[in-house]
């Protein structure tokens, strides 16, 4: 198995875990916050929003630019 295959499988597993978390949060709204509620809570302040944009830009530059 090549390194590329392992990385793709890792991202696929991560995507499945995120999907499972989203489904669980919608099924158990009384106990779990949704993804949008969590992001809204984390980015309440201006500095947190700037940090979120910088992290998003860094991820995009390093993983999507080729």
VMD Tcl script that builds the backbone (N, CA, C; Angstrom):
set m [mol new atoms 198]
animate dup $m
set s [atomselect $m all]
$s set {name element resname resid chain x y z} {
  {N N UNK 1 A 0.848 -1.167 0.000}
  {CA C UNK 1 A 0.000 0.000 0.000}
  {C C UNK 1 A 0.904 1.243 0.000}
  {N N UNK 2 A 0.640 2.173 -0.900}
  {CA C UNK 2 A 1.475 3.365 -1.008}
  {C C UNK 2 A 1.065 4.409 0.021}
  {N N UNK 3 A 1.940 5.385 0.211}
  {CA C UNK 3 A 1.645 6.475 1.140}
  {C C UNK 3 A 0.401 7.241 0.695}
  {N N UNK 4 A 0.261 7.426 -0.610}
  {CA C UNK 4 A -0.887 8.161 -1.145}
  {C C UNK 4 A -2.199 7.450 -0.803}
  {N N UNK 5 A -2.212 6.146 -0.914}
  {CA C UNK 5 A -3.408 5.361 -0.603}
  {C C UNK 5 A -3.757 5.472 0.880}
  {N N UNK 6 A -2.754 5.423 1.724}
  {CA C UNK 6 A -2.983 5.546 3.164}
  {C C UNK 6 A -3.556 6.916 3.496}
  {N N UNK 7 A -3.035 7.957 2.879}
  {CA C UNK 7 A -3.524 9.310 3.136}
  {C C UNK 7 A -4.972 9.459 2.664}
  {N N UNK 8 A -5.269 8.924 1.489}
  {CA C UNK 8 A -6.646 8.997 0.973}
  {C C UNK 8 A -7.602 8.234 1.883}
  {N N UNK 9 A -7.199 7.064 2.346}
  {CA C UNK 9 A -8.029 6.300 3.272}
  {C C UNK 9 A -8.217 7.042 4.599}
  {N N UNK 10 A -7.181 7.725 5.055}
  {CA C UNK 10 A -7.288 8.515 6.280}
  {C C UNK 10 A -8.285 9.648 6.139}
  {N N UNK 11 A -8.235 10.353 4.996}
  {CA C UNK 11 A -9.195 11.434 4.768}
  {C C UNK 11 A -10.610 10.886 4.610}
  {N N UNK 12 A -10.754 9.726 3.980}
  {CA C UNK 12 A -12.078 9.114 3.846}
  {C C UNK 12 A -12.631 8.725 5.221}
  {N N UNK 13 A -11.778 8.175 6.077}
  {CA C UNK 13 A -12.206 7.822 7.435}
  {C C UNK 13 A -12.592 9.076 8.215}
  {N N UNK 14 A -11.820 10.146 8.054}
  {CA C UNK 14 A -12.146 11.406 8.729}
  {C C UNK 14 A -13.482 11.957 8.240}
  {N N UNK 15 A -13.729 11.876 6.940}
  {CA C UNK 15 A -15.004 12.339 6.383}
  {C C UNK 15 A -16.170 11.523 6.933}
  {N N UNK 16 A -15.985 10.214 7.060}
  {CA C UNK 16 A -17.043 9.372 7.624}
  {C C UNK 16 A -17.310 9.698 9.087}
  {N N UNK 17 A -16.255 9.978 9.846}
  {CA C UNK 17 A -16.429 10.359 11.243}
  {C C UNK 17 A -17.171 11.688 11.374}
  {N N UNK 18 A -16.843 12.634 10.510}
  {CA C UNK 18 A -17.537 13.921 10.535}
  {C C UNK 18 A -19.005 13.736 10.168}
  {N N UNK 19 A -19.272 12.927 9.158}
  {CA C UNK 19 A -20.655 12.654 8.764}
  {C C UNK 19 A -21.419 11.991 9.904}
  {N N UNK 20 A -20.806 11.052 10.590}
  {CA C UNK 20 A -21.446 10.398 11.729}
  {C C UNK 20 A -21.723 11.396 12.847}
  {N N UNK 21 A -20.804 12.338 13.079}
  {CA C UNK 21 A -21.016 13.357 14.105}
  {C C UNK 21 A -22.169 14.277 13.736}
  {N N UNK 22 A -22.262 14.635 12.463}
  {CA C UNK 22 A -23.364 15.492 12.014}
  {C C UNK 22 A -24.699 14.780 12.184}
  {N N UNK 23 A -24.759 13.525 11.777}
  {CA C UNK 23 A -26.007 12.761 11.917}
  {C C UNK 23 A -26.373 12.608 13.390}
  {N N UNK 24 A -25.401 12.288 14.222}
  {CA C UNK 24 A -25.668 12.132 15.658}
  {C C UNK 24 A -26.137 13.436 16.277}
  {N N UNK 25 A -25.563 14.558 15.851}
  {CA C UNK 25 A -25.970 15.845 16.435}
  {C C UNK 25 A -27.387 16.225 16.025}
  {N N UNK 26 A -27.813 15.792 14.850}
  {CA C UNK 26 A -29.185 16.088 14.431}
  {C C UNK 26 A -30.187 15.129 15.059}
  {N N UNK 27 A -29.764 13.933 15.366}
  {CA C UNK 27 A -30.665 12.978 16.013}
  {C C UNK 27 A -30.816 13.260 17.505}
  {N N UNK 28 A -29.772 13.781 18.127}
  {CA C UNK 28 A -29.788 14.052 19.572}
  {C C UNK 28 A -29.610 15.537 19.844}
  {N N UNK 29 A -30.486 16.360 19.304}
  {CA C UNK 29 A -30.361 17.818 19.456}
  {C C UNK 29 A -30.420 18.254 20.913}
  {N N UNK 30 A -31.047 17.457 21.771}
  {CA C UNK 30 A -31.142 17.826 23.179}
  {C C UNK 30 A -29.811 17.675 23.907}
  {N N UNK 31 A -28.909 16.839 23.415}
  {CA C UNK 31 A -27.647 16.590 24.109}
  {C C UNK 31 A -26.411 17.042 23.355}
  {N N UNK 32 A -26.491 17.142 22.017}
  {CA C UNK 32 A -25.326 17.473 21.203}
  {C C UNK 32 A -25.581 18.734 20.391}
  {N N UNK 33 A -24.574 19.576 20.299}
  {CA C UNK 33 A -24.675 20.777 19.464}
  {C C UNK 33 A -24.369 20.408 18.018}
  {N N UNK 34 A -25.033 21.107 17.089}
  {CA C UNK 34 A -24.752 20.872 15.679}
  {C C UNK 34 A -23.415 21.519 15.319}
  {N N UNK 35 A -22.900 21.182 14.141}
  {CA C UNK 35 A -21.626 21.745 13.689}
  {C C UNK 35 A -21.736 23.264 13.565}
  {N N UNK 36 A -22.840 23.745 13.003}
  {CA C UNK 36 A -22.993 25.194 12.832}
  {C C UNK 36 A -23.089 25.917 14.175}
  {N N UNK 37 A -23.744 25.319 15.154}
  {CA C UNK 37 A -23.806 25.922 16.488}
  {C C UNK 37 A -22.423 25.957 17.145}
  {N N UNK 38 A -21.650 24.905 16.948}
  {CA C UNK 38 A -20.306 24.853 17.517}
  {C C UNK 38 A -19.400 25.895 16.885}
  {N N UNK 39 A -19.443 26.004 15.559}
  {CA C UNK 39 A -18.614 27.003 14.874}
  {C C UNK 39 A -19.047 28.414 15.271}
  {N N UNK 40 A -20.343 28.652 15.373}
  {CA C UNK 40 A -20.834 29.966 15.786}
  {C C UNK 40 A -20.352 30.309 17.191}
  {N N UNK 41 A -20.348 29.331 18.072}
  {CA C UNK 41 A -19.873 29.560 19.438}
  {C C UNK 41 A -18.373 29.840 19.470}
  {N N UNK 42 A -17.607 29.125 18.648}
  {CA C UNK 42 A -16.161 29.298 18.637}
  {C C UNK 42 A -15.728 30.612 17.992}
  {N N UNK 43 A -16.524 31.134 17.089}
  {CA C UNK 43 A -16.145 32.356 16.373}
  {C C UNK 43 A -16.987 33.550 16.806}
  {N N UNK 44 A -17.248 33.665 18.075}
  {CA C UNK 44 A -18.034 34.798 18.588}
  {C C UNK 44 A -17.256 36.103 18.530}
  {N N UNK 45 A -15.971 36.051 18.775}
  {CA C UNK 45 A -15.183 37.283 18.827}
  {C C UNK 45 A -14.497 37.539 17.487}
  {N N UNK 46 A -14.109 38.794 17.274}
  {CA C UNK 46 A -13.446 39.175 16.029}
  {C C UNK 46 A -12.099 38.467 15.877}
  {N N UNK 47 A -11.350 38.367 16.965}
  {CA C UNK 47 A -10.042 37.715 16.888}
  {C C UNK 47 A -10.183 36.232 16.539}
  {N N UNK 48 A -11.210 35.574 17.056}
  {CA C UNK 48 A -11.431 34.164 16.731}
  {C C UNK 48 A -11.798 34.001 15.257}
  {N N UNK 49 A -12.541 34.944 14.711}
  {CA C UNK 49 A -12.895 34.889 13.289}
  {C C UNK 49 A -11.656 35.063 12.418}
  {N N UNK 50 A -10.769 35.976 12.803}
  {CA C UNK 50 A -9.533 36.185 12.044}
  {C C UNK 50 A -8.662 34.934 12.097}
  {N N UNK 51 A -8.554 34.323 13.263}
  {CA C UNK 51 A -7.775 33.095 13.406}
  {C C UNK 51 A -8.380 31.984 12.562}
  {N N UNK 52 A -9.712 31.870 12.540}
  {CA C UNK 52 A -10.373 30.841 11.731}
  {C C UNK 52 A -10.087 31.036 10.244}
  {N N UNK 53 A -10.103 32.282 9.772}
  {CA C UNK 53 A -9.803 32.559 8.361}
  {C C UNK 53 A -8.352 32.226 8.047}
  {N N UNK 54 A -7.434 32.562 8.944}
  {CA C UNK 54 A -6.027 32.248 8.722}
  {C C UNK 54 A -5.780 30.742 8.685}
  {N N UNK 55 A -6.431 30.008 9.567}
  {CA C UNK 55 A -6.288 28.546 9.562}
  {C C UNK 55 A -6.857 27.968 8.271}
  {N N UNK 56 A -8.026 28.470 7.853}
  {CA C UNK 56 A -8.639 27.995 6.612}
  {C C UNK 56 A -7.735 28.280 5.414}
  {N N UNK 57 A -7.133 29.476 5.378}
  {CA C UNK 57 A -6.226 29.834 4.277}
  {C C UNK 57 A -4.987 28.945 4.292}
  {N N UNK 58 A -4.437 28.683 5.471}
  {CA C UNK 58 A -3.255 27.825 5.570}
  {C C UNK 58 A -3.570 26.415 5.077}
  {N N UNK 59 A -4.711 25.867 5.503}
  {CA C UNK 59 A -5.098 24.535 5.052}
  {C C UNK 59 A -5.295 24.490 3.543}
  {N N UNK 60 A -5.948 25.496 3.004}
  {CA C UNK 60 A -6.163 25.547 1.569}
  {C C UNK 60 A -4.853 25.649 0.800}
  {N N UNK 61 A -3.959 26.457 1.293}
  {CA C UNK 61 A -2.680 26.631 0.612}
  {C C UNK 61 A -1.856 25.351 0.636}
  {N N UNK 62 A -1.831 24.671 1.775}
  {CA C UNK 62 A -0.966 23.507 1.923}
  {C C UNK 62 A -1.565 22.213 1.374}
  {N N UNK 63 A -2.872 22.088 1.360}
  {CA C UNK 63 A -3.464 20.825 0.934}
  {C C UNK 63 A -4.164 20.870 -0.410}
  {N N UNK 64 A -4.566 22.039 -0.857}
  {CA C UNK 64 A -5.323 22.122 -2.101}
  {C C UNK 64 A -4.555 22.747 -3.252}
  {N N UNK 65 A -3.521 23.531 -2.964}
  {CA C UNK 65 A -2.764 24.195 -4.024}
  {C C UNK 65 A -1.743 23.225 -4.606}
  {N N UNK 66 A -1.797 23.020 -5.873}
  {CA C UNK 66 A -0.813 22.147 -6.551}
  {C C UNK 66 A -0.571 22.647 -7.924}
}
mol reanalyze $m
mol bondsrecalc $m
mol representation Tube
mol addrep $m
